Each structure stands twice: as structure tokens, then as C-alpha cells.
Amino acid sequence: MSTAQPAALSFRSAVEADVPELVALVESAYRGDASRAGWTTEADYLDGQRTDPDGVRAVIAGRDGVLLVVERAGELVACCHIEHRGDHAYFGMFAVRPGLQGAGLGKEILAEAERRARDTWGAAEMRMTVVNVREELIAYYVRRGYRRTGELSPFPYGDERFGIPLRDDLAFELLVKPL
């Protein structure tokens, strides 16, 4: 009986050729019926798109950050964006292929993003915003050392680039972790 370990994850900066696959990955992790295969779905709260090619291109082109492509055995399995913002870094656009969620990939990717923010930019803190009604997801980050601040920012109702809200009580909560 083989107990072979899965291939190691590799990380690289996204390039223009990655855009279609990255859009598909992010959409599959957060929106529509495909997202229900994983646990990060927002399909009960938001409809419409999570991102689009122009949004992904803008993140790739950003000068103060990096959109990391995460591959295993040459296959794109996840992505995340880290951006240098003075004394801290911002973490976002985190997506893991739905069928691979729950297997520890997210924890490994988050740790790598934190390491890069600390080592590359000297960031003292990682920050992120999470939709406030995503209690299970917030609990995931709390287990990884993030602290709920209670600081809310408004959800961009009326701007369909962020999705079509299915509830009227959405906001973003700021989570922080010292690095």
C-alpha cells in the first residue's frame, strides 16, 4: 500500500496568460453551484461575479503587491493576493479549488503569504476584510491567529463588480494578525 505524499506546492507571480484560469478558479470557489463543492462559497449571500478578467489584470499589474499562483504538479490549485501597504500587508483574492478545500492547502498558502509579507516588505501585520456574515470563514482565520476588530466597512451595494447581494446586511469586517 502506497502512502505517497501529494506533490509539494509551488508559488509564482501571476502573468497575463494566467488570467482566464485565475478568473475561473476564483469564480468556482465563491459563486454559483460549483462553489458549493467547497466550504468557502458565498452563493447564499451573493450572486453574480466575484471577479472578472479586468479585475485580475489590475491586481497582476499592481506595483505594490503580487498575485500568487499556487500550483501542485503543474496544475493551478489556488491563488492569493498580497499587497504592501506601509507598515502592513493586505491579503485577498484567496481561492482554493473547491474539490481540494478542507485538506490543509489553505493553511499552507496563508502561512506562505504571511512569510512573504514579513520577509519581503518587513510588514508587521497582515490585514484582510471578510464579509461579516461569513462566520465559518471568520472562525477559520481566527484559528490561524487573526483577530476580529469589529471594524466594519460598507459593502459596495449597487456595484455589480463585487457581486449582486442577496441580503441587505452585508459589510466587510477587518481582521488583523501580527507578523
N, CA and C atoms as a LAMMPS dump frame, in Angstrom:
ITEM: TIMESTEP
0
ITEM: NUMBER OF ATOMS
537
ITEM: BOX BOUNDS ff ff ff
-5.0000000000000000e+02 5.0000000000000000e+02
-5.0000000000000000e+02 5.0000000000000000e+02
-5.0000000000000000e+02 5.0000000000000000e+02
ITEM: ATOMS id mol type element x y z
1 1 1 N 0.844 -1.178 0
2 1 2 C 0 0 0
3 1 3 C 0.891 1.243 0
4 2 1 N 0.655 2.13 -0.922
5 2 2 C 1.455 3.339 -1.046
6 2 3 C 0.913 4.435 -0.14
7 3 1 N 1.812 5.128 0.492
8 3 2 C 1.433 6.281 1.306
9 3 3 C 2.127 7.517 0.734
10 4 1 N 2.133 7.623 -0.571
11 4 2 C 2.784 8.731 -1.239
12 4 3 C 2.142 10.058 -0.83
13 5 1 N 3.003 11.021 -0.547
14 5 2 C 2.542 12.362 -0.204
15 5 3 C 2.188 13.099 -1.495
16 6 1 N 1.199 14.008 -1.425
17 6 2 C 0.913 14.823 -2.608
18 6 3 C 2.133 15.678 -2.944
19 7 1 N 2.263 16.025 -4.196
20 7 2 C 3.374 16.872 -4.628
21 7 3 C 3.35 18.186 -3.857
22 8 1 N 4.533 18.73 -3.648
23 8 2 C 4.662 19.996 -2.93
24 8 3 C 4.025 21.131 -3.725
25 9 1 N 3.621 22.142 -3.006
26 9 2 C 3.077 23.339 -3.654
27 9 3 C 4.219 24.198 -4.157
28 10 1 N 3.999 24.848 -5.296
29 10 2 C 4.957 25.834 -5.789
30 10 3 C 4.213 27.156 -5.956
31 11 1 N 4.936 28.245 -5.772
32 11 2 C 4.363 29.586 -5.811
33 11 3 C 5.099 30.407 -6.858
34 12 1 N 4.349 31.169 -7.626
35 12 2 C 4.958 32.086 -8.589
36 12 3 C 4.031 33.273 -8.784
37 13 1 N 4.568 34.343 -9.33
38 13 2 C 3.758 35.52 -9.628
39 13 3 C 2.897 35.25 -10.859
40 14 1 N 1.656 35.693 -10.808
41 14 2 C 0.748 35.528 -11.942
42 14 3 C 1.207 36.391 -13.113
43 15 1 N 0.902 35.918 -14.308
44 15 2 C 1.194 36.647 -15.541
45 15 3 C -0.088 36.712 -16.363
46 16 1 N -0.066 37.533 -17.391
47 16 2 C -1.25 37.75 -18.244
48 16 3 C -1.865 36.436 -18.728
49 17 1 N -1.047 35.474 -19.097
50 17 2 C -1.571 34.202 -19.62
51 17 3 C -2.388 33.432 -18.582
52 18 1 N -2.216 33.751 -17.304
53 18 2 C -2.952 33.068 -16.232
54 18 3 C -4.364 33.611 -16.042
55 19 1 N -4.672 34.765 -16.603
56 19 2 C -5.931 35.461 -16.287
57 19 3 C -7.169 34.579 -16.464
58 20 1 N -7.375 33.929 -17.607
59 20 2 C -8.61 33.136 -17.741
60 20 3 C -8.752 32.046 -16.681
61 21 1 N -7.649 31.349 -16.393
62 21 2 C -7.716 30.27 -15.407
63 21 3 C -7.903 30.818 -13.989
64 22 1 N -7.317 31.971 -13.7
65 22 2 C -7.49 32.578 -12.376
66 22 3 C -8.93 33.046 -12.17
67 23 1 N -9.517 33.665 -13.187
68 23 2 C -10.921 34.095 -13.088
69 23 3 C -11.805 32.878 -12.834
70 24 1 N -11.585 31.811 -13.582
71 24 2 C -12.384 30.59 -13.415
72 24 3 C -12.204 30.012 -12.01
73 25 1 N -10.981 30.008 -11.494
74 25 2 C -10.72 29.489 -10.153
75 25 3 C -11.466 30.301 -9.097
76 26 1 N -11.327 31.626 -9.141
77 26 2 C -11.966 32.48 -8.139
78 26 3 C -13.486 32.339 -8.205
79 27 1 N -14.024 32.349 -9.401
80 27 2 C -15.482 32.189 -9.55
81 27 3 C -15.943 30.846 -8.996
82 28 1 N -15.182 29.778 -9.272
83 28 2 C -15.592 28.443 -8.824
84 28 3 C -15.522 28.303 -7.307
85 29 1 N -14.649 29.057 -6.663
86 29 2 C -14.501 28.957 -5.214
87 29 3 C -15.557 29.75 -4.455
88 30 1 N -16.16 30.75 -5.096
89 30 2 C -17.051 31.649 -4.363
90 30 3 C -18.482 31.75 -4.887
91 31 1 N -18.707 31.485 -6.156
92 31 2 C -20.011 31.77 -6.717
93 31 3 C -20.617 30.549 -7.4
94 32 1 N -21.938 30.528 -7.43
95 32 2 C -22.678 29.52 -8.175
96 32 3 C -22.63 28.136 -7.558
97 33 1 N -23.266 27.203 -8.23
98 33 2 C -23.376 25.837 -7.712
99 33 3 C -22.026 25.149 -7.581
100 34 1 N -21.08 25.427 -8.483
101 34 2 C -19.757 24.789 -8.401
102 34 3 C -19.09 25.113 -7.071
103 35 1 N -19.327 26.311 -6.554
104 35 2 C -18.674 26.719 -5.307
105 35 3 C -19.172 25.921 -4.108
106 36 1 N -20.334 25.312 -4.225
107 36 2 C -20.894 24.553 -3.103
108 36 3 C -20.124 23.251 -2.843
109 37 1 N -19.236 22.871 -3.77
110 37 2 C -18.389 21.691 -3.547
111 37 3 C -17.363 21.962 -2.452
112 38 1 N -17.05 23.219 -2.221
113 38 2 C -16.126 23.608 -1.159
114 38 3 C -16.899 24.284 -0.042
115 39 1 N -16.181 24.792 0.946
116 39 2 C -16.868 25.43 2.066
117 39 3 C -16.73 26.942 2.063
118 40 1 N -16.038 27.517 1.062
119 40 2 C -15.844 28.97 1.024
120 40 3 C -16.904 29.688 0.192
121 41 1 N -17.919 28.984 -0.242
122 41 2 C -18.929 29.582 -1.108
123 41 3 C -19.59 30.817 -0.497
124 42 1 N -19.883 31.767 -1.341
125 42 2 C -20.671 32.935 -0.956
126 42 3 C -22.035 32.904 -1.638
127 43 1 N -22.37 31.76 -2.251
128 43 2 C -23.569 31.661 -3.073
129 43 3 C -24.863 31.95 -2.313
130 44 1 N -24.873 31.779 -0.998
131 44 2 C -26.074 32.08 -0.218
132 44 3 C -26.219 33.564 0.078
133 45 1 N -25.159 34.345 -0.119
134 45 2 C -25.166 35.766 0.207
135 45 3 C -25.054 36.668 -1.011
136 46 1 N -24.338 36.154 -2.025
137 46 2 C -24.022 36.973 -3.194
138 46 3 C -24.198 36.173 -4.472
139 47 1 N -24.748 36.83 -5.466
140 47 2 C -24.884 36.241 -6.788
141 47 3 C -23.997 37.059 -7.722
142 48 1 N -24.014 36.719 -9.002
143 48 2 C -23.205 37.476 -9.957
144 48 3 C -21.746 37.088 -9.869
145 49 1 N -20.897 37.975 -10.35
146 49 2 C -19.47 37.666 -10.435
147 49 3 C -18.731 37.994 -9.145
148 50 1 N -17.609 37.328 -8.938
149 50 2 C -16.696 37.627 -7.829
150 50 3 C -15.544 38.469 -8.353
151 51 1 N -15.154 38.188 -9.606
152 51 2 C -14.106 38.973 -10.255
153 51 3 C -14.302 38.839 -11.764
154 52 1 N -13.475 39.522 -12.51
155 52 2 C -13.521 39.434 -13.968
156 52 3 C -12.099 39.603 -14.503
157 53 1 N -11.901 39.369 -15.793
158 53 2 C -10.531 39.469 -16.338
159 53 3 C -9.869 40.821 -16.073
160 54 1 N -10.617 41.914 -16.203
161 54 2 C -10.008 43.227 -15.964
162 54 3 C -9.575 43.386 -14.515
163 55 1 N -10.382 42.879 -13.587
164 55 2 C -10.028 42.956 -12.172
165 55 3 C -8.767 42.165 -11.863
166 56 1 N -8.655 40.974 -12.451
167 56 2 C -7.459 40.15 -12.222
168 56 3 C -6.245 40.808 -12.87
169 57 1 N -6.414 41.348 -14.073
170 57 2 C -5.291 42.048 -14.726
171 57 3 C -4.812 43.221 -13.884
172 58 1 N -5.742 43.956 -13.277
173 58 2 C -5.366 45.11 -12.448
174 58 3 C -4.548 44.66 -11.236
175 59 1 N -4.91 43.537 -10.635
176 59 2 C -4.158 43.025 -9.487
177 59 3 C -2.754 42.599 -9.939
178 60 1 N -2.675 41.916 -11.075
179 60 2 C -1.37 41.482 -11.59
180 60 3 C -0.475 42.685 -11.873
181 61 1 N -1.062 43.752 -12.416
182 61 2 C -0.291 44.937 -12.797
183 61 3 C 0.073 45.82 -11.605
184 62 1 N -0.557 45.615 -10.466
185 62 2 C -0.293 46.459 -9.301
186 62 3 C 1.171 46.444 -8.909
187 63 1 N 1.701 47.608 -8.603
188 63 2 C 3.128 47.735 -8.288
189 63 3 C 3.474 47.363 -6.856
190 64 1 N 2.489 47.425 -5.972
191 64 2 C 2.78 47.236 -4.553
192 64 3 C 2.399 45.858 -4.032
193 65 1 N 2.154 44.925 -4.947
194 65 2 C 1.749 43.612 -4.485
195 65 3 C 2.054 42.533 -5.493
196 66 1 N 1.573 41.342 -5.162
197 66 2 C 1.767 40.199 -6.04
198 66 3 C 0.533 39.309 -5.953
199 67 1 N 0.103 38.818 -7.096
200 67 2 C -0.93 37.795 -7.141
201 67 3 C -0.186 36.478 -7.307
202 68 1 N -0.221 35.672 -6.251
203 68 2 C 0.499 34.401 -6.272
204 68 3 C -0.357 33.314 -6.897
205 69 1 N 0.224 32.612 -7.843
206 69 2 C -0.364 31.412 -8.422
207 69 3 C 0.229 30.249 -7.64
208 70 1 N -0.646 29.372 -7.175
209 70 2 C -0.201 28.212 -6.403
210 70 3 C -0.462 26.972 -7.252
211 71 1 N 0.604 26.217 -7.497
212 71 2 C 0.49 25.028 -8.341
213 71 3 C 0.974 23.798 -7.583
214 72 1 N 0.431 22.664 -7.979
215 72 2 C 0.901 21.371 -7.479
216 72 3 C 0.985 20.475 -8.703
217 73 1 N 2.163 19.928 -8.934
218 73 2 C 2.414 19.071 -10.097
219 73 3 C 1.983 19.775 -11.389
220 74 1 N 2.274 21.084 -11.484
221 74 2 C 1.985 21.842 -12.695
222 74 3 C 0.539 22.27 -12.867
223 75 1 N -0.325 21.957 -11.92
224 75 2 C -1.744 22.308 -12.018
225 75 3 C -2.056 23.462 -11.068
226 76 1 N -2.764 24.483 -11.567
227 76 2 C -3.166 25.605 -10.729
228 76 3 C -4.204 25.112 -9.719
229 77 1 N -3.899 25.253 -8.426
230 77 2 C -4.812 24.768 -7.384
231 77 3 C -5.327 25.888 -6.496
232 78 1 N -4.664 27.062 -6.517
233 78 2 C -5.081 28.153 -5.644
234 78 3 C -4.402 29.441 -6.087
235 79 1 N -4.859 30.532 -5.485
236 79 2 C -4.211 31.819 -5.69
237 79 3 C -4.484 32.696 -4.473
238 80 1 N -3.669 33.727 -4.323
239 80 2 C -3.919 34.745 -3.305
240 80 3 C -3.157 36.005 -3.694
241 81 1 N -3.65 37.121 -3.194
242 81 2 C -3.043 38.416 -3.474
243 81 3 C -2.508 38.971 -2.16
244 82 1 N -1.271 39.427 -2.172
245 82 2 C -0.733 40.163 -1.038
246 82 3 C -0.235 41.511 -1.547
247 83 1 N -0.559 42.54 -0.777
248 83 2 C -0.218 43.902 -1.194
249 83 3 C 0.443 44.643 -0.04
250 84 1 N 1.559 45.293 -0.33
251 84 2 C 2.287 46.067 0.669
252 84 3 C 1.592 47.412 0.854
253 85 1 N 1.227 47.705 2.101
254 85 2 C 0.549 48.964 2.418
255 85 3 C 1.23 49.606 3.629
256 86 1 N 2.421 50.101 3.418
257 86 2 C 3.144 50.759 4.515
258 86 3 C 3.634 49.755 5.534
259 87 1 N 3.158 49.879 6.783
260 87 2 C 3.63 49.002 7.857
261 87 3 C 2.92 47.654 7.881
262 88 1 N 1.97 47.447 6.995
263 88 2 C 1.246 46.169 6.979
264 88 3 C 1.064 45.686 5.542
265 89 1 N 0.587 44.467 5.429
266 89 2 C 0.251 43.898 4.122
267 89 3 C -1.225 43.53 4.149
268 90 1 N -1.832 43.572 2.98
269 90 2 C -3.236 43.203 2.833
270 90 3 C -3.307 41.873 2.088
271 91 1 N -4.162 40.979 2.55
272 91 2 C -4.335 39.646 1.975
273 91 3 C -5.728 39.556 1.365
274 92 1 N -5.799 39.105 0.12
275 92 2 C -7.107 38.994 -0.524
276 92 3 C -7.065 38.068 -1.722
277 93 1 N -8.179 38.038 -2.455
278 93 2 C -8.367 37.191 -3.639
279 93 3 C -7.842 35.777 -3.388
280 94 1 N -8.172 35.239 -2.232
281 94 2 C -7.726 33.908 -1.824
282 94 3 C -8.742 32.891 -2.325
283 95 1 N -8.281 31.979 -3.138
284 95 2 C -9.174 30.95 -3.674
285 95 3 C -8.425 29.633 -3.775
286 96 1 N -9.072 28.58 -3.295
287 96 2 C -8.567 27.219 -3.425
288 96 3 C -9.613 26.443 -4.212
289 97 1 N -9.164 25.647 -5.166
290 97 2 C -10.081 24.828 -5.971
291 97 3 C -11.059 24.104 -5.034
292 98 1 N -12.371 24.229 -5.256
293 98 2 C -13.367 23.683 -4.319
294 98 3 C -13.164 22.221 -3.943
295 99 1 N -12.825 21.369 -4.866
296 99 2 C -12.648 19.955 -4.558
297 99 3 C -11.435 19.654 -3.689
298 100 1 N -10.549 20.641 -3.531
299 100 2 C -9.341 20.462 -2.719
300 100 3 C -9.429 21.161 -1.37
301 101 1 N -10.527 21.871 -1.132
302 101 2 C -10.678 22.578 0.138
303 101 3 C -10.845 21.577 1.279
304 102 1 N -10.378 21.981 2.442
305 102 2 C -10.505 21.136 3.621
306 102 3 C -9.358 20.157 3.8
307 103 1 N -8.335 20.244 2.936
308 103 2 C -7.214 19.3 3.001
309 103 3 C -5.93 19.951 3.517
310 104 1 N -6.009 21.18 4.027
311 104 2 C -4.833 21.84 4.581
312 104 3 C -4.094 22.758 3.638
313 105 1 N -4.514 22.832 2.376
314 105 2 C -3.824 23.714 1.427
315 105 3 C -3.917 25.172 1.856
316 106 1 N -5.102 25.594 2.263
317 106 2 C -5.299 26.988 2.639
318 106 3 C -4.368 27.425 3.747
319 107 1 N -4.206 26.59 4.751
320 107 2 C -3.331 26.899 5.877
321 107 3 C -1.89 27.079 5.393
322 108 1 N -1.457 26.205 4.497
323 108 2 C -0.096 26.282 3.962
324 108 3 C 0.103 27.54 3.113
325 109 1 N -0.891 27.869 2.309
326 109 2 C -0.802 29.047 1.434
327 109 3 C -0.819 30.327 2.262
328 110 1 N -1.699 30.391 3.252
329 110 2 C -1.772 31.565 4.117
330 110 3 C -0.436 31.778 4.838
331 111 1 N 0.161 30.713 5.334
332 111 2 C 1.454 30.816 6.016
333 111 3 C 2.535 31.34 5.066
334 112 1 N 2.518 30.892 3.815
335 112 2 C 3.495 31.371 2.834
336 112 3 C 3.277 32.852 2.534
337 113 1 N 2.021 33.271 2.404
338 113 2 C 1.722 34.684 2.147
339 113 3 C 2.205 35.543 3.317
340 114 1 N 1.965 35.088 4.536
341 114 2 C 2.421 35.828 5.718
342 114 3 C 3.944 35.911 5.749
343 115 1 N 4.609 34.799 5.445
344 115 2 C 6.079 34.786 5.427
345 115 3 C 6.611 35.782 4.399
346 116 1 N 6.017 35.77 3.205
347 116 2 C 6.474 36.684 2.154
348 116 3 C 6.259 38.144 2.551
349 117 1 N 5.118 38.452 3.145
350 117 2 C 4.835 39.832 3.552
351 117 3 C 5.848 40.305 4.6
352 118 1 N 6.171 39.437 5.519
353 118 2 C 7.125 39.767 6.58
354 118 3 C 8.549 39.881 6.013
355 119 1 N 8.959 38.869 5.239
356 119 2 C 10.341 38.819 4.762
357 119 3 C 10.617 39.784 3.62
358 120 1 N 9.664 39.974 2.726
359 120 2 C 9.883 40.832 1.557
360 120 3 C 9.716 42.307 1.885
361 121 1 N 8.68 42.636 2.648
362 121 2 C 8.362 44.041 2.912
363 121 3 C 8.58 44.463 4.35
364 122 1 N 8.916 43.54 5.228
365 122 2 C 9.049 43.884 6.638
366 122 3 C 7.717 44.235 7.281
367 123 1 N 6.638 43.723 6.724
368 123 2 C 5.306 44.028 7.251
369 123 3 C 5.172 43.501 8.676
370 124 1 N 4.653 44.34 9.551
371 124 2 C 4.466 43.961 10.953
372 124 3 C 3.118 43.289 11.186
373 125 1 N 2.219 43.427 10.204
374 125 2 C 0.86 42.922 10.393
375 125 3 C 0.248 42.556 9.039
376 126 1 N -0.581 41.518 9.062
377 126 2 C -1.368 41.167 7.876
378 126 3 C -2.805 41.574 8.18
379 127 1 N -3.453 42.167 7.193
380 127 2 C -4.849 42.574 7.328
381 127 3 C -5.652 41.979 6.184
382 128 1 N -6.913 41.76 6.464
383 128 2 C -7.839 41.309 5.423
384 128 3 C -9.231 41.751 5.812
385 129 1 N -10.127 41.772 4.845
386 129 2 C -11.532 42.01 5.142
387 129 3 C -12.321 40.799 4.683
388 130 1 N -13.315 40.433 5.501
389 130 2 C -14.162 39.27 5.23
390 130 3 C -15.605 39.72 5.367
391 131 1 N -16.472 39.23 4.477
392 131 2 C -17.893 39.56 4.581
393 131 3 C -18.375 39.141 5.973
394 132 1 N -18.986 40.064 6.679
395 132 2 C -19.312 39.879 8.101
396 132 3 C -20.219 38.699 8.407
397 133 1 N -21.011 38.239 7.48
398 133 2 C -21.921 37.117 7.76
399 133 3 C -21.247 35.761 7.531
400 134 1 N -19.99 35.754 7.154
401 134 2 C -19.25 34.515 6.872
402 134 3 C -18.607 33.98 8.145
403 135 1 N -19.424 33.622 9.13
404 135 2 C -18.925 33.217 10.447
405 135 3 C -17.948 32.041 10.374
406 136 1 N -18.235 31.046 9.553
407 136 2 C -17.357 29.881 9.448
408 136 3 C -15.982 30.271 8.904
409 137 1 N -15.972 31.165 7.919
410 137 2 C -14.709 31.623 7.347
411 137 3 C -13.951 32.503 8.339
412 138 1 N -14.653 33.384 9.029
413 138 2 C -14.003 34.213 10.045
414 138 3 C -13.389 33.32 11.122
415 139 1 N -14.114 32.289 11.55
416 139 2 C -13.593 31.358 12.559
417 139 3 C -12.323 30.665 12.06
418 140 1 N -12.259 30.331 10.773
419 140 2 C -11.069 29.722 10.173
420 140 3 C -9.86 30.647 10.375
421 141 1 N -10.039 31.929 10.067
422 141 2 C -8.925 32.872 10.215
423 141 3 C -8.578 33.112 11.682
424 142 1 N -9.559 33.142 12.555
425 142 2 C -9.29 33.3 13.99
426 142 3 C -8.427 32.14 14.487
427 143 1 N -8.719 30.927 14.01
428 143 2 C -7.905 29.762 14.4
429 143 3 C -6.467 29.895 13.909
430 144 1 N -6.218 30.711 12.928
431 144 2 C -4.883 30.923 12.386
432 144 3 C -4.235 32.192 12.914
433 145 1 N -4.781 32.731 14.002
434 145 2 C -4.141 33.85 14.674
435 145 3 C -4.676 35.231 14.333
436 146 1 N -5.682 35.319 13.49
437 146 2 C -6.26 36.615 13.153
438 146 3 C -7.234 37.035 14.242
439 147 1 N -7.334 38.334 14.455
440 147 2 C -8.21 38.892 15.474
441 147 3 C -9.311 39.7 14.8
442 148 1 N -10.519 39.465 15.25
443 148 2 C -11.647 40.282 14.779
444 148 3 C -11.511 41.664 15.401
445 149 1 N -11.634 42.69 14.594
446 149 2 C -11.518 44.051 15.115
447 149 3 C -12.876 44.666 15.409
448 150 1 N -13.929 44.123 14.804
449 150 2 C -15.243 44.747 14.92
450 150 3 C -15.38 45.962 14.024
451 151 1 N -14.286 46.303 13.329
452 151 2 C -14.302 47.458 12.421
453 151 3 C -14.933 47.035 11.099
454 152 1 N -16.057 47.656 10.782
455 152 2 C -16.79 47.307 9.571
456 152 3 C -16.668 48.402 8.528
457 153 1 N -16.607 47.986 7.27
458 153 2 C -16.692 48.928 6.158
459 153 3 C -17.878 48.5 5.304
460 154 1 N -18.525 49.449 4.655
461 154 2 C -19.757 49.122 3.933
462 154 3 C -19.522 48.22 2.73
463 155 1 N -20.478 47.339 2.489
464 155 2 C -20.457 46.542 1.264
465 155 3 C -20.85 47.468 0.121
466 156 1 N -20.207 47.34 -1.045
467 156 2 C -20.499 48.24 -2.17
468 156 3 C -21.793 47.867 -2.912
469 157 1 N -22.92 48.034 -2.228
470 157 2 C -24.219 47.778 -2.873
471 157 3 C -24.322 48.629 -4.129
472 158 1 N -24.852 48.017 -5.182
473 158 2 C -25.028 48.73 -6.44
474 158 3 C -23.847 48.626 -7.387
475 159 1 N -22.722 48.097 -6.926
476 159 2 C -21.556 47.918 -7.787
477 159 3 C -21.418 46.423 -8.066
478 160 1 N -21.954 45.993 -9.194
479 160 2 C -22.022 44.57 -9.51
480 160 3 C -20.661 43.933 -9.761
481 161 1 N -19.586 44.74 -9.806
482 161 2 C -18.243 44.152 -9.901
483 161 3 C -17.949 43.299 -8.673
484 162 1 N -18.64 43.561 -7.571
485 162 2 C -18.426 42.829 -6.323
486 162 3 C -19.506 41.786 -6.077
487 163 1 N -20.407 41.626 -7.027
488 163 2 C -21.485 40.663 -6.881
489 163 3 C -22.827 41.341 -6.667
490 164 1 N -23.859 40.533 -6.715
491 164 2 C -25.224 41.01 -6.504
492 164 3 C -25.671 40.494 -5.139
493 165 1 N -25.792 41.382 -4.154
494 165 2 C -26.14 40.948 -2.801
495 165 3 C -27.525 40.308 -2.74
496 166 1 N -27.624 39.234 -1.974
497 166 2 C -28.9 38.562 -1.755
498 166 3 C -29.443 38.891 -0.366
499 167 1 N -28.731 39.745 0.375
500 167 2 C -29.135 40.195 1.707
501 167 3 C -28.842 41.679 1.819
502 168 1 N -29.48 42.335 2.771
503 168 2 C -29.258 43.774 2.933
504 168 3 C -28.413 44.118 4.154
505 169 1 N -27.763 43.105 4.756
506 169 2 C -26.995 43.334 5.981
507 169 3 C -25.506 43.021 5.815
508 170 1 N -24.994 43.124 4.598
509 170 2 C -23.597 42.774 4.349
510 170 3 C -22.666 43.951 4.61
511 171 1 N -21.509 43.641 5.179
512 171 2 C -20.429 44.597 5.382
513 171 3 C -19.142 43.793 5.385
514 172 1 N -18.015 44.48 5.381
515 172 2 C -16.716 43.82 5.476
516 172 3 C -16.158 44.054 6.881
517 173 1 N -15.677 42.987 7.527
518 173 2 C -15.034 43.144 8.83
519 173 3 C -13.527 43.003 8.654
520 174 1 N -12.804 43.901 9.296
521 174 2 C -11.35 43.88 9.26
522 174 3 C -10.823 42.867 10.257
523 175 1 N -9.949 41.957 9.767
524 175 2 C -9.249 41.001 10.613
525 175 3 C -7.76 41.336 10.543
526 176 1 N -7.041 41.193 11.655
527 176 2 C -5.618 41.533 11.683
528 176 3 C -4.829 40.446 12.412
529 177 1 N -3.563 40.305 12.022
530 177 2 C -2.66 39.365 12.672
531 177 3 C -1.269 39.963 12.699
532 178 1 N -0.632 40.003 13.867
533 178 2 C 0.767 40.458 13.907
534 178 3 C 1.646 39.411 13.22
535 179 1 N 2.626 39.899 12.479
536 179 2 C 3.57 39 11.809
537 179 3 C 4.9 39.008 12.543
